[in-house]
Amino acid sequence: MAHKPLEAYLDSGRSIQRASERFFLHKNTLYYRIRKIEELCAVSLEDENVCFSL
């Protein structure tokens, strides 16, 4: 289940609003999870090359 928020985020064109609606989460929760993924994986999801690779 850990990858689902990331998948929703990437599938929605990196839109927190659309991904949170799709995943039925408050957008602040999704912000937190995305930042936590970045921290744990030592990547920046602001980088389009990283997102493309994922």
mmCIF entry with sequence, helices, sheets and N, C-alpha, C, O atoms, coordinates in Angstrom:
data_MODEL
# 
_entry.id   MODEL 
# 
_entity.id                         1 
_entity.type                       polymer 
_entity.pdbx_number_of_molecules   1 
# 
_entity_poly.entity_id                      1 
_entity_poly.type                           'polypeptide(L)' 
_entity_poly.nstd_linkage                   no 
_entity_poly.nstd_monomer                   no 
_entity_poly.pdbx_seq_one_letter_code       MAHKPLEAYLDSGRSIQRASERFFLHKNTLYYRIRKIEELCAVSLEDENVCFSL 
_entity_poly.pdbx_seq_one_letter_code_can   MAHKPLEAYLDSGRSIQRASERFFLHKNTLYYRIRKIEELCAVSLEDENVCFSL 
_entity_poly.pdbx_strand_id                 A 
# 
loop_
_entity_poly_seq.entity_id 
_entity_poly_seq.num 
_entity_poly_seq.mon_id 
_entity_poly_seq.hetero 
1 1  MET n 
1 2  ALA n 
1 3  HIS n 
1 4  LYS n 
1 5  PRO n 
1 6  LEU n 
1 7  GLU n 
1 8  ALA n 
1 9  TYR n 
1 10 LEU n 
1 11 ASP n 
1 12 SER n 
1 13 GLY n 
1 14 ARG n 
1 15 SER n 
1 16 ILE n 
1 17 GLN n 
1 18 ARG n 
1 19 ALA n 
1 20 SER n 
1 21 GLU n 
1 22 ARG n 
1 23 PHE n 
1 24 PHE n 
1 25 LEU n 
1 26 HIS n 
1 27 LYS n 
1 28 ASN n 
1 29 THR n 
1 30 LEU n 
1 31 TYR n 
1 32 TYR n 
1 33 ARG n 
1 34 ILE n 
1 35 ARG n 
1 36 LYS n 
1 37 ILE n 
1 38 GLU n 
1 39 GLU n 
1 40 LEU n 
1 41 CYS n 
1 42 ALA n 
1 43 VAL n 
1 44 SER n 
1 45 LEU n 
1 46 GLU n 
1 47 ASP n 
1 48 GLU n 
1 49 ASN n 
1 50 VAL n 
1 51 CYS n 
1 52 PHE n 
1 53 SER n 
1 54 LEU n 
# 
_struct_asym.id          A 
_struct_asym.entity_id   1 
# 
loop_
_struct_conf.conf_type_id 
_struct_conf.id 
_struct_conf.pdbx_PDB_helix_id 
_struct_conf.beg_label_comp_id 
_struct_conf.beg_label_asym_id 
_struct_conf.beg_label_seq_id 
_struct_conf.pdbx_beg_PDB_ins_code 
_struct_conf.end_label_comp_id 
_struct_conf.end_label_asym_id 
_struct_conf.end_label_seq_id 
_struct_conf.pdbx_end_PDB_ins_code 
_struct_conf.beg_auth_comp_id 
_struct_conf.beg_auth_asym_id 
_struct_conf.beg_auth_seq_id 
_struct_conf.end_auth_comp_id 
_struct_conf.end_auth_asym_id 
_struct_conf.end_auth_seq_id 
_struct_conf.pdbx_PDB_helix_class 
_struct_conf.details 
_struct_conf.pdbx_PDB_helix_length 
HELX_P HELX_P1 AA1 LYS A 4  ? ASP A 11 ? LYS A 4  ASP A 11 1 ? 8  
HELX_P HELX_P2 AA2 ILE A 16 ? PHE A 23 ? ILE A 16 PHE A 23 1 ? 8  
HELX_P HELX_P3 AA3 LYS A 27 ? CYS A 41 ? LYS A 27 CYS A 41 1 ? 15 
HELX_P HELX_P4 AA4 GLU A 48 ? SER A 53 ? GLU A 48 SER A 53 1 ? 6  
# 
_struct_conf_type.id          HELX_P 
_struct_conf_type.criteria    ? 
_struct_conf_type.reference   ? 
# 
loop_
_atom_site.group_PDB 
_atom_site.id 
_atom_site.type_symbol 
_atom_site.label_atom_id 
_atom_site.label_alt_id 
_atom_site.label_comp_id 
_atom_site.label_asym_id 
_atom_site.label_entity_id 
_atom_site.label_seq_id 
_atom_site.pdbx_PDB_ins_code 
_atom_site.Cartn_x 
_atom_site.Cartn_y 
_atom_site.Cartn_z 
_atom_site.occupancy 
_atom_site.B_iso_or_equiv 
_atom_site.pdbx_formal_charge 
_atom_site.auth_seq_id 
_atom_site.auth_comp_id 
_atom_site.auth_asym_id 
_atom_site.auth_atom_id 
_atom_site.pdbx_PDB_model_num 
ATOM 1   N N  . MET A 1 1  ? 0.813   -1.201 0.000   1.00 0.00 ? 1  MET A N  1 
ATOM 2   C CA . MET A 1 1  ? 0.000   0.000  0.000   1.00 0.00 ? 1  MET A CA 1 
ATOM 3   C C  . MET A 1 1  ? 0.857   1.266  0.000   1.00 0.00 ? 1  MET A C  1 
ATOM 4   O O  . MET A 1 1  ? 0.377   2.343  -0.353  1.00 0.00 ? 1  MET A O  1 
ATOM 5   N N  . ALA A 1 2  ? 2.109   1.138  0.391   1.00 0.00 ? 2  ALA A N  1 
ATOM 6   C CA . ALA A 1 2  ? 2.968   2.317  0.501   1.00 0.00 ? 2  ALA A CA 1 
ATOM 7   C C  . ALA A 1 2  ? 3.178   3.024  -0.827  1.00 0.00 ? 2  ALA A C  1 
ATOM 8   O O  . ALA A 1 2  ? 3.391   4.236  -0.854  1.00 0.00 ? 2  ALA A O  1 
ATOM 9   N N  . HIS A 1 3  ? 3.123   2.291  -1.923  1.00 0.00 ? 3  HIS A N  1 
ATOM 10  C CA . HIS A 1 3  ? 3.380   2.908  -3.222  1.00 0.00 ? 3  HIS A CA 1 
ATOM 11  C C  . HIS A 1 3  ? 2.144   3.574  -3.809  1.00 0.00 ? 3  HIS A C  1 
ATOM 12  O O  . HIS A 1 3  ? 2.276   4.353  -4.753  1.00 0.00 ? 3  HIS A O  1 
ATOM 13  N N  . LYS A 1 4  ? 0.974   3.309  -3.303  1.00 0.00 ? 4  LYS A N  1 
ATOM 14  C CA . LYS A 1 4  ? -0.253  3.841  -3.893  1.00 0.00 ? 4  LYS A CA 1 
ATOM 15  C C  . LYS A 1 4  ? -0.317  5.370  -3.896  1.00 0.00 ? 4  LYS A C  1 
ATOM 16  O O  . LYS A 1 4  ? -0.703  5.943  -4.915  1.00 0.00 ? 4  LYS A O  1 
ATOM 17  N N  . PRO A 1 5  ? 0.037   6.053  -2.818  1.00 0.00 ? 5  PRO A N  1 
ATOM 18  C CA . PRO A 1 5  ? 0.009   7.524  -2.879  1.00 0.00 ? 5  PRO A CA 1 
ATOM 19  C C  . PRO A 1 5  ? 0.976   8.071  -3.925  1.00 0.00 ? 5  PRO A C  1 
ATOM 20  O O  . PRO A 1 5  ? 0.663   9.037  -4.621  1.00 0.00 ? 5  PRO A O  1 
ATOM 21  N N  . LEU A 1 6  ? 2.135   7.461  -4.034  1.00 0.00 ? 6  LEU A N  1 
ATOM 22  C CA . LEU A 1 6  ? 3.110   7.899  -5.029  1.00 0.00 ? 6  LEU A CA 1 
ATOM 23  C C  . LEU A 1 6  ? 2.574   7.647  -6.435  1.00 0.00 ? 6  LEU A C  1 
ATOM 24  O O  . LEU A 1 6  ? 2.693   8.500  -7.315  1.00 0.00 ? 6  LEU A O  1 
ATOM 25  N N  . GLU A 1 7  ? 1.994   6.489  -6.637  1.00 0.00 ? 7  GLU A N  1 
ATOM 26  C CA . GLU A 1 7  ? 1.424   6.155  -7.945  1.00 0.00 ? 7  GLU A CA 1 
ATOM 27  C C  . GLU A 1 7  ? 0.312   7.130  -8.324  1.00 0.00 ? 7  GLU A C  1 
ATOM 28  O O  . GLU A 1 7  ? 0.259   7.599  -9.460  1.00 0.00 ? 7  GLU A O  1 
ATOM 29  N N  . ALA A 1 8  ? -0.561  7.432  -7.391  1.00 0.00 ? 8  ALA A N  1 
ATOM 30  C CA . ALA A 1 8  ? -1.649  8.385  -7.654  1.00 0.00 ? 8  ALA A CA 1 
ATOM 31  C C  . ALA A 1 8  ? -1.088  9.769  -7.962  1.00 0.00 ? 8  ALA A C  1 
ATOM 32  O O  . ALA A 1 8  ? -1.586  10.462 -8.849  1.00 0.00 ? 8  ALA A O  1 
ATOM 33  N N  . TYR A 1 9  ? -0.061  10.164 -7.236  1.00 0.00 ? 9  TYR A N  1 
ATOM 34  C CA . TYR A 1 9  ? 0.577   11.468 -7.442  1.00 0.00 ? 9  TYR A CA 1 
ATOM 35  C C  . TYR A 1 9  ? 1.182   11.570 -8.839  1.00 0.00 ? 9  TYR A C  1 
ATOM 36  O O  . TYR A 1 9  ? 0.980   12.565 -9.535  1.00 0.00 ? 9  TYR A O  1 
ATOM 37  N N  . LEU A 1 10 ? 1.917   10.549 -9.246  1.00 0.00 ? 10 LEU A N  1 
ATOM 38  C CA . LEU A 1 10 ? 2.555   10.560 -10.560 1.00 0.00 ? 10 LEU A CA 1 
ATOM 39  C C  . LEU A 1 10 ? 1.527   10.439 -11.682 1.00 0.00 ? 10 LEU A C  1 
ATOM 40  O O  . LEU A 1 10 ? 1.649   11.105 -12.710 1.00 0.00 ? 10 LEU A O  1 
ATOM 41  N N  . ASP A 1 11 ? 0.513   9.591  -11.489 1.00 0.00 ? 11 ASP A N  1 
ATOM 42  C CA . ASP A 1 11 ? -0.524  9.415  -12.507 1.00 0.00 ? 11 ASP A CA 1 
ATOM 43  C C  . ASP A 1 11 ? -1.366  10.666 -12.709 1.00 0.00 ? 11 ASP A C  1 
ATOM 44  O O  . ASP A 1 11 ? -1.948  10.866 -13.775 1.00 0.00 ? 11 ASP A O  1 
ATOM 45  N N  . SER A 1 12 ? -1.428  11.500 -11.691 1.00 0.00 ? 12 SER A N  1 
ATOM 46  C CA . SER A 1 12 ? -2.232  12.719 -11.787 1.00 0.00 ? 12 SER A CA 1 
ATOM 47  C C  . SER A 1 12 ? -1.405  13.910 -12.273 1.00 0.00 ? 12 SER A C  1 
ATOM 48  O O  . SER A 1 12 ? -1.825  15.060 -12.144 1.00 0.00 ? 12 SER A O  1 
ATOM 49  N N  . GLY A 1 13 ? -0.244  13.629 -12.826 1.00 0.00 ? 13 GLY A N  1 
ATOM 50  C CA . GLY A 1 13 ? 0.600   14.713 -13.325 1.00 0.00 ? 13 GLY A CA 1 
ATOM 51  C C  . GLY A 1 13 ? 1.234   15.520 -12.216 1.00 0.00 ? 13 GLY A C  1 
ATOM 52  O O  . GLY A 1 13 ? 1.468   16.719 -12.369 1.00 0.00 ? 13 GLY A O  1 
ATOM 53  N N  . ARG A 1 14 ? 1.513   14.873 -11.101 1.00 0.00 ? 14 ARG A N  1 
ATOM 54  C CA . ARG A 1 14 ? 2.112   15.491 -9.905  1.00 0.00 ? 14 ARG A CA 1 
ATOM 55  C C  . ARG A 1 14 ? 1.222   16.579 -9.314  1.00 0.00 ? 14 ARG A C  1 
ATOM 56  O O  . ARG A 1 14 ? 1.711   17.569 -8.771  1.00 0.00 ? 14 ARG A O  1 
ATOM 57  N N  . SER A 1 15 ? -0.074  16.383 -9.425  1.00 0.00 ? 15 SER A N  1 
ATOM 58  C CA . SER A 1 15 ? -1.035  17.304 -8.826  1.00 0.00 ? 15 SER A CA 1 
ATOM 59  C C  . SER A 1 15 ? -1.507  16.723 -7.493  1.00 0.00 ? 15 SER A C  1 
ATOM 60  O O  . SER A 1 15 ? -2.184  15.696 -7.450  1.00 0.00 ? 15 SER A O  1 
ATOM 61  N N  . ILE A 1 16 ? -1.137  17.399 -6.413  1.00 0.00 ? 16 ILE A N  1 
ATOM 62  C CA . ILE A 1 16 ? -1.549  16.958 -5.084  1.00 0.00 ? 16 ILE A CA 1 
ATOM 63  C C  . ILE A 1 16 ? -3.075  16.952 -4.971  1.00 0.00 ? 16 ILE A C  1 
ATOM 64  O O  . ILE A 1 16 ? -3.655  16.019 -4.415  1.00 0.00 ? 16 ILE A O  1 
ATOM 65  N N  . GLN A 1 17 ? -3.714  17.982 -5.493  1.00 0.00 ? 17 GLN A N  1 
ATOM 66  C CA . GLN A 1 17 ? -5.167  18.096 -5.403  1.00 0.00 ? 17 GLN A CA 1 
ATOM 67  C C  . GLN A 1 17 ? -5.857  16.913 -6.083  1.00 0.00 ? 17 GLN A C  1 
ATOM 68  O O  . GLN A 1 17 ? -6.710  16.261 -5.479  1.00 0.00 ? 17 GLN A O  1 
ATOM 69  N N  . ARG A 1 18 ? -5.496  16.636 -7.323  1.00 0.00 ? 18 ARG A N  1 
ATOM 70  C CA . ARG A 1 18 ? -6.131  15.528 -8.060  1.00 0.00 ? 18 ARG A CA 1 
ATOM 71  C C  . ARG A 1 18 ? -5.800  14.178 -7.433  1.00 0.00 ? 18 ARG A C  1 
ATOM 72  O O  . ARG A 1 18 ? -6.668  13.311 -7.331  1.00 0.00 ? 18 ARG A O  1 
ATOM 73  N N  . ALA A 1 19 ? -4.556  13.998 -7.016  1.00 0.00 ? 19 ALA A N  1 
ATOM 74  C CA . ALA A 1 19 ? -4.154  12.729 -6.410  1.00 0.00 ? 19 ALA A CA 1 
ATOM 75  C C  . ALA A 1 19 ? -4.861  12.498 -5.076  1.00 0.00 ? 19 ALA A C  1 
ATOM 76  O O  . ALA A 1 19 ? -5.276  11.377 -4.781  1.00 0.00 ? 19 ALA A O  1 
ATOM 77  N N  . SER A 1 20 ? -4.998  13.537 -4.280  1.00 0.00 ? 20 SER A N  1 
ATOM 78  C CA . SER A 1 20 ? -5.670  13.383 -2.984  1.00 0.00 ? 20 SER A CA 1 
ATOM 79  C C  . SER A 1 20 ? -7.146  13.049 -3.180  1.00 0.00 ? 20 SER A C  1 
ATOM 80  O O  . SER A 1 20 ? -7.708  12.259 -2.421  1.00 0.00 ? 20 SER A O  1 
ATOM 81  N N  . GLU A 1 21 ? -7.767  13.634 -4.176  1.00 0.00 ? 21 GLU A N  1 
ATOM 82  C CA . GLU A 1 21 ? -9.171  13.299 -4.469  1.00 0.00 ? 21 GLU A CA 1 
ATOM 83  C C  . GLU A 1 21 ? -9.291  11.862 -4.954  1.00 0.00 ? 21 GLU A C  1 
ATOM 84  O O  . GLU A 1 21 ? -10.212 11.143 -4.567  1.00 0.00 ? 21 GLU A O  1 
ATOM 85  N N  . ARG A 1 22 ? -8.367  11.453 -5.793  1.00 0.00 ? 22 ARG A N  1 
ATOM 86  C CA . ARG A 1 22 ? -8.386  10.091 -6.327  1.00 0.00 ? 22 ARG A CA 1 
ATOM 87  C C  . ARG A 1 22 ? -8.141  9.056  -5.237  1.00 0.00 ? 22 ARG A C  1 
ATOM 88  O O  . ARG A 1 22 ? -8.733  7.976  -5.249  1.00 0.00 ? 22 ARG A O  1 
ATOM 89  N N  . PHE A 1 23 ? -7.265  9.393  -4.296  1.00 0.00 ? 23 PHE A N  1 
ATOM 90  C CA . PHE A 1 23 ? -6.881  8.444  -3.250  1.00 0.00 ? 23 PHE A CA 1 
ATOM 91  C C  . PHE A 1 23 ? -7.704  8.619  -1.982  1.00 0.00 ? 23 PHE A C  1 
ATOM 92  O O  . PHE A 1 23 ? -7.501  7.901  -1.003  1.00 0.00 ? 23 PHE A O  1 
ATOM 93  N N  . PHE A 1 24 ? -8.633  9.573  -1.995  1.00 0.00 ? 24 PHE A N  1 
ATOM 94  C CA . PHE A 1 24 ? -9.505  9.854  -0.856  1.00 0.00 ? 24 PHE A CA 1 
ATOM 95  C C  . PHE A 1 24 ? -8.723  10.219 0.404   1.00 0.00 ? 24 PHE A C  1 
ATOM 96  O O  . PHE A 1 24 ? -9.001  9.725  1.496   1.00 0.00 ? 24 PHE A O  1 
ATOM 97  N N  . LEU A 1 25 ? -7.742  11.096 0.220   1.00 0.00 ? 25 LEU A N  1 
ATOM 98  C CA . LEU A 1 25 ? -6.931  11.594 1.332   1.00 0.00 ? 25 LEU A CA 1 
ATOM 99  C C  . LEU A 1 25 ? -7.036  13.105 1.388   1.00 0.00 ? 25 LEU A C  1 
ATOM 100 O O  . LEU A 1 25 ? -7.293  13.763 0.380   1.00 0.00 ? 25 LEU A O  1 
ATOM 101 N N  . HIS A 1 26 ? -6.835  13.644 2.571   1.00 0.00 ? 26 HIS A N  1 
ATOM 102 C CA . HIS A 1 26 ? -6.704  15.090 2.690   1.00 0.00 ? 26 HIS A CA 1 
ATOM 103 C C  . HIS A 1 26 ? -5.394  15.469 2.019   1.00 0.00 ? 26 HIS A C  1 
ATOM 104 O O  . HIS A 1 26 ? -4.413  14.733 2.118   1.00 0.00 ? 26 HIS A O  1 
ATOM 105 N N  . LYS A 1 27 ? -5.366  16.600 1.342   1.00 0.00 ? 27 LYS A N  1 
ATOM 106 C CA . LYS A 1 27 ? -4.160  16.962 0.594   1.00 0.00 ? 27 LYS A CA 1 
ATOM 107 C C  . LYS A 1 27 ? -2.947  17.146 1.497   1.00 0.00 ? 27 LYS A C  1 
ATOM 108 O O  . LYS A 1 27 ? -1.826  16.894 1.055   1.00 0.00 ? 27 LYS A O  1 
ATOM 109 N N  . ASN A 1 28 ? -3.125  17.571 2.730   1.00 0.00 ? 28 ASN A N  1 
ATOM 110 C CA . ASN A 1 28 ? -1.983  17.701 3.646   1.00 0.00 ? 28 ASN A CA 1 
ATOM 111 C C  . ASN A 1 28 ? -1.382  16.330 3.978   1.00 0.00 ? 28 ASN A C  1 
ATOM 112 O O  . ASN A 1 28 ? -0.169  16.201 4.147   1.00 0.00 ? 28 ASN A O  1 
ATOM 113 N N  . THR A 1 29 ? -2.233  15.321 4.069   1.00 0.00 ? 29 THR A N  1 
ATOM 114 C CA . THR A 1 29 ? -1.755  13.958 4.305   1.00 0.00 ? 29 THR A CA 1 
ATOM 115 C C  . THR A 1 29 ? -0.922  13.487 3.132   1.00 0.00 ? 29 THR A C  1 
ATOM 116 O O  . THR A 1 29 ? 0.129   12.872 3.313   1.00 0.00 ? 29 THR A O  1 
ATOM 117 N N  . LEU A 1 30 ? -1.388  13.775 1.935   1.00 0.00 ? 30 LEU A N  1 
ATOM 118 C CA . LEU A 1 30 ? -0.635  13.373 0.751   1.00 0.00 ? 30 LEU A CA 1 
ATOM 119 C C  . LEU A 1 30 ? 0.677   14.146 0.653   1.00 0.00 ? 30 LEU A C  1 
ATOM 120 O O  . LEU A 1 30 ? 1.707   13.568 0.305   1.00 0.00 ? 30 LEU A O  1 
ATOM 121 N N  . TYR A 1 31 ? 0.654   15.439 0.954   1.00 0.00 ? 31 TYR A N  1 
ATOM 122 C CA . TYR A 1 31 ? 1.902   16.220 0.999   1.00 0.00 ? 31 TYR A CA 1 
ATOM 123 C C  . TYR A 1 31 ? 2.904   15.549 1.934   1.00 0.00 ? 31 TYR A C  1 
ATOM 124 O O  . TYR A 1 31 ? 4.071   15.376 1.585   1.00 0.00 ? 31 TYR A O  1 
ATOM 125 N N  . TYR A 1 32 ? 2.442   15.176 3.118   1.00 0.00 ? 32 TYR A N  1 
ATOM 126 C CA . TYR A 1 32 ? 3.311   14.548 4.108   1.00 0.00 ? 32 TYR A CA 1 
ATOM 127 C C  . TYR A 1 32 ? 3.889   13.238 3.565   1.00 0.00 ? 32 TYR A C  1 
ATOM 128 O O  . TYR A 1 32 ? 5.090   12.991 3.679   1.00 0.00 ? 32 TYR A O  1 
ATOM 129 N N  . ARG A 1 33 ? 3.043   12.414 2.984   1.00 0.00 ? 33 ARG A N  1 
ATOM 130 C CA . ARG A 1 33 ? 3.502   11.111 2.478   1.00 0.00 ? 33 ARG A CA 1 
ATOM 131 C C  . ARG A 1 33 ? 4.491   11.267 1.327   1.00 0.00 ? 33 ARG A C  1 
ATOM 132 O O  . ARG A 1 33 ? 5.477   10.534 1.248   1.00 0.00 ? 33 ARG A O  1 
ATOM 133 N N  . ILE A 1 34 ? 4.233   12.207 0.447   1.00 0.00 ? 34 ILE A N  1 
ATOM 134 C CA . ILE A 1 34 ? 5.143   12.441 -0.677  1.00 0.00 ? 34 ILE A CA 1 
ATOM 135 C C  . ILE A 1 34 ? 6.499   12.919 -0.153  1.00 0.00 ? 34 ILE A C  1 
ATOM 136 O O  . ILE A 1 34 ? 7.539   12.443 -0.606  1.00 0.00 ? 34 ILE A O  1 
ATOM 137 N N  . ARG A 1 35 ? 6.494   13.849 0.791   1.00 0.00 ? 35 ARG A N  1 
ATOM 138 C CA . ARG A 1 35 ? 7.754   14.347 1.368   1.00 0.00 ? 35 ARG A CA 1 
ATOM 139 C C  . ARG A 1 35 ? 8.498   13.231 2.089   1.00 0.00 ? 35 ARG A C  1 
ATOM 140 O O  . ARG A 1 35 ? 9.726   13.162 2.030   1.00 0.00 ? 35 ARG A O  1 
ATOM 141 N N  . LYS A 1 36 ? 7.759   12.358 2.770   1.00 0.00 ? 36 LYS A N  1 
ATOM 142 C CA . LYS A 1 36 ? 8.374   11.238 3.481   1.00 0.00 ? 36 LYS A CA 1 
ATOM 143 C C  . LYS A 1 36 ? 9.021   10.268 2.487   1.00 0.00 ? 36 LYS A C  1 
ATOM 144 O O  . LYS A 1 36 ? 10.116  9.764  2.737   1.00 0.00 ? 36 LYS A O  1 
ATOM 145 N N  . ILE A 1 37 ? 8.347   10.006 1.362   1.00 0.00 ? 37 ILE A N  1 
ATOM 146 C CA . ILE A 1 37 ? 8.908   9.150  0.314   1.00 0.00 ? 37 ILE A CA 1 
ATOM 147 C C  . ILE A 1 37 ? 10.203  9.767  -0.213  1.00 0.00 ? 37 ILE A C  1 
ATOM 148 O O  . ILE A 1 37 ? 11.200  9.068  -0.392  1.00 0.00 ? 37 ILE A O  1 
ATOM 149 N N  . GLU A 1 38 ? 10.181  11.084 -0.460  1.00 0.00 ? 38 GLU A N  1 
ATOM 150 C CA . GLU A 1 38 ? 11.389  11.773 -0.939  1.00 0.00 ? 38 GLU A CA 1 
ATOM 151 C C  . GLU A 1 38 ? 12.527  11.625 0.062   1.00 0.00 ? 38 GLU A C  1 
ATOM 152 O O  . GLU A 1 38 ? 13.670  11.360 -0.313  1.00 0.00 ? 38 GLU A O  1 
ATOM 153 N N  . GLU A 1 39 ? 12.205  11.797 1.321   1.00 0.00 ? 39 GLU A N  1 
ATOM 154 C CA . GLU A 1 39 ? 13.221  11.714 2.377   1.00 0.00 ? 39 GLU A CA 1 
ATOM 155 C C  . GLU A 1 39 ? 13.796  10.306 2.477   1.00 0.00 ? 39 GLU A C  1 
ATOM 156 O O  . GLU A 1 39 ? 15.014  10.139 2.529   1.00 0.00 ? 39 GLU A O  1 
ATOM 157 N N  . LEU A 1 40 ? 12.944  9.302  2.505   1.00 0.00 ? 40 LEU A N  1 
ATOM 158 C CA . LEU A 1 40 ? 13.398  7.924  2.664   1.00 0.00 ? 40 LEU A CA 1 
ATOM 159 C C  . LEU A 1 40 ? 14.174  7.412  1.448   1.00 0.00 ? 40 LEU A C  1 
ATOM 160 O O  . LEU A 1 40 ? 15.107  6.621  1.590   1.00 0.00 ? 40 LEU A O  1 
ATOM 161 N N  . CYS A 1 41 ? 13.792  7.857  0.280   1.00 0.00 ? 41 CYS A N  1 
ATOM 162 C CA . CYS A 1 41 ? 14.442  7.399  -0.957  1.00 0.00 ? 41 CYS A CA 1 
ATOM 163 C C  . CYS A 1 41 ? 15.556  8.326  -1.416  1.00 0.00 ? 41 CYS A C  1 
ATOM 164 O O  . CYS A 1 41 ? 16.256  8.031  -2.385  1.00 0.00 ? 41 CYS A O  1 
ATOM 165 N N  . ALA A 1 42 ? 15.720  9.435  -0.729  1.00 0.00 ? 42 ALA A N  1 
ATOM 166 C CA . ALA A 1 42 ? 16.750  10.428 -1.062  1.00 0.00 ? 42 ALA A CA 1 
ATOM 167 C C  . ALA A 1 42 ? 16.631  10.884 -2.515  1.00 0.00 ? 42 ALA A C  1 
ATOM 168 O O  . ALA A 1 42 ? 17.616  10.939 -3.251  1.00 0.00 ? 42 ALA A O  1 
ATOM 169 N N  . VAL A 1 43 ? 15.396  11.211 -2.907  1.00 0.00 ? 43 VAL A N  1 
ATOM 170 C CA . VAL A 1 43 ? 15.130  11.726 -4.250  1.00 0.00 ? 43 VAL A CA 1 
ATOM 171 C C  . VAL A 1 43 ? 14.254  12.967 -4.133  1.00 0.00 ? 43 VAL A C  1 
ATOM 172 O O  . VAL A 1 43 ? 13.649  13.231 -3.094  1.00 0.00 ? 43 VAL A O  1 
ATOM 173 N N  . SER A 1 44 ? 14.204  13.710 -5.214  1.00 0.00 ? 44 SER A N  1 
ATOM 174 C CA . SER A 1 44 ? 13.307  14.856 -5.279  1.00 0.00 ? 44 SER A CA 1 
ATOM 175 C C  . SER A 1 44 ? 12.283  14.596 -6.363  1.00 0.00 ? 44 SER A C  1 
ATOM 176 O O  . SER A 1 44 ? 12.641  14.388 -7.523  1.00 0.00 ? 44 SER A O  1 
ATOM 177 N N  . LEU A 1 45 ? 11.035  14.606 -6.002  1.00 0.00 ? 45 LEU A N  1 
ATOM 178 C CA . LEU A 1 45 ? 9.973   14.394 -6.980  1.00 0.00 ? 45 LEU A CA 1 
ATOM 179 C C  . LEU A 1 45 ? 9.687   15.661 -7.766  1.00 0.00 ? 45 LEU A C  1 
ATOM 180 O O  . LEU A 1 45 ? 8.788   15.691 -8.606  1.00 0.00 ? 45 LEU A O  1 
ATOM 181 N N  . GLU A 1 46 ? 10.447  16.693 -7.494  1.00 0.00 ? 46 GLU A N  1 
ATOM 182 C CA . GLU A 1 46 ? 10.403  17.908 -8.308  1.00 0.00 ? 46 GLU A CA 1 
ATOM 183 C C  . GLU A 1 46 ? 11.199  17.686 -9.603  1.00 0.00 ? 46 GLU A C  1 
ATOM 184 O O  . GLU A 1 46 ? 10.989  18.376 -10.600 1.00 0.00 ? 46 GLU A O  1 
ATOM 185 N N  . ASP A 1 47 ? 12.106  16.719 -9.567  1.00 0.00 ? 47 ASP A N  1 
ATOM 186 C CA . ASP A 1 47 ? 12.960  16.408 -10.718 1.00 0.00 ? 47 ASP A CA 1 
ATOM 187 C C  . ASP A 1 47 ? 12.192  15.525 -11.691 1.00 0.00 ? 47 ASP A C  1 
ATOM 188 O O  . ASP A 1 47 ? 11.807  14.404 -11.360 1.00 0.00 ? 47 ASP A O  1 
ATOM 189 N N  . GLU A 1 48 ? 11.976  16.042 -12.888 1.00 0.00 ? 48 GLU A N  1 
ATOM 190 C CA . GLU A 1 48 ? 11.199  15.299 -13.881 1.00 0.00 ? 48 GLU A CA 1 
ATOM 191 C C  . GLU A 1 48 ? 11.861  14.002 -14.307 1.00 0.00 ? 48 GLU A C  1 
ATOM 192 O O  . GLU A 1 48 ? 11.167  13.042 -14.640 1.00 0.00 ? 48 GLU A O  1 
ATOM 193 N N  . ASN A 1 49 ? 13.179  13.950 -14.306 1.00 0.00 ? 49 ASN A N  1 
ATOM 194 C CA . ASN A 1 49 ? 13.873  12.722 -14.664 1.00 0.00 ? 49 ASN A CA 1 
ATOM 195 C C  . ASN A 1 49 ? 13.620  11.610 -13.640 1.00 0.00 ? 49 ASN A C  1 
ATOM 196 O O  . ASN A 1 49 ? 13.467  10.445 -14.005 1.00 0.00 ? 49 ASN A O  1 
ATOM 197 N N  . VAL A 1 50 ? 13.580  11.979 -12.367 1.00 0.00 ? 50 VAL A N  1 
ATOM 198 C CA . VAL A 1 50 ? 13.276  11.007 -11.317 1.00 0.00 ? 50 VAL A CA 1 
ATOM 199 C C  . VAL A 1 50 ? 11.849  10.493 -11.506 1.00 0.00 ? 50 VAL A C  1 
ATOM 200 O O  . VAL A 1 50 ? 11.606  9.287  -11.449 1.00 0.00 ? 50 VAL A O  1 
ATOM 201 N N  . CYS A 1 51 ? 10.920  11.398 -11.727 1.00 0.00 ? 51 CYS A N  1 
ATOM 202 C CA . CYS A 1 51 ? 9.519   10.997 -11.910 1.00 0.00 ? 51 CYS A CA 1 
ATOM 203 C C  . CYS A 1 51 ? 9.349   10.118 -13.137 1.00 0.00 ? 51 CYS A C  1 
ATOM 204 O O  . CYS A 1 51 ? 8.581   9.156  -13.113 1.00 0.00 ? 51 CYS A O  1 
ATOM 205 N N  . PHE A 1 52 ? 10.058  10.440 -14.205 1.00 0.00 ? 52 PHE A N  1 
ATOM 206 C CA . PHE A 1 52 ? 9.998   9.631  -15.419 1.00 0.00 ? 52 PHE A CA 1 
ATOM 207 C C  . PHE A 1 52 ? 10.517  8.223  -15.140 1.00 0.00 ? 52 PHE A C  1 
ATOM 208 O O  . PHE A 1 52 ? 9.948   7.244  -15.622 1.00 0.00 ? 52 PHE A O  1 
ATOM 209 N N  . SER A 1 53 ? 11.579  8.121  -14.373 1.00 0.00 ? 53 SER A N  1 
ATOM 210 C CA . SER A 1 53 ? 12.162  6.825  -14.047 1.00 0.00 ? 53 SER A CA 1 
ATOM 211 C C  . SER A 1 53 ? 11.213  5.969  -13.207 1.00 0.00 ? 53 SER A C  1 
ATOM 212 O O  . SER A 1 53 ? 11.160  4.747  -13.342 1.00 0.00 ? 53 SER A O  1 
ATOM 213 N N  . LEU A 1 54 ? 10.474  6.647  -12.343 1.00 0.00 ? 54 LEU A N  1 
ATOM 214 C CA . LEU A 1 54 ? 9.539   5.913  -11.497 1.00 0.00 ? 54 LEU A CA 1 
ATOM 215 C C  . LEU A 1 54 ? 8.345   5.444  -12.289 1.00 0.00 ? 54 LEU A C  1 
ATOM 216 O O  . LEU A 1 54 ? 7.449   4.806  -11.737 1.00 0.00 ? 54 LEU A O  1 
# 
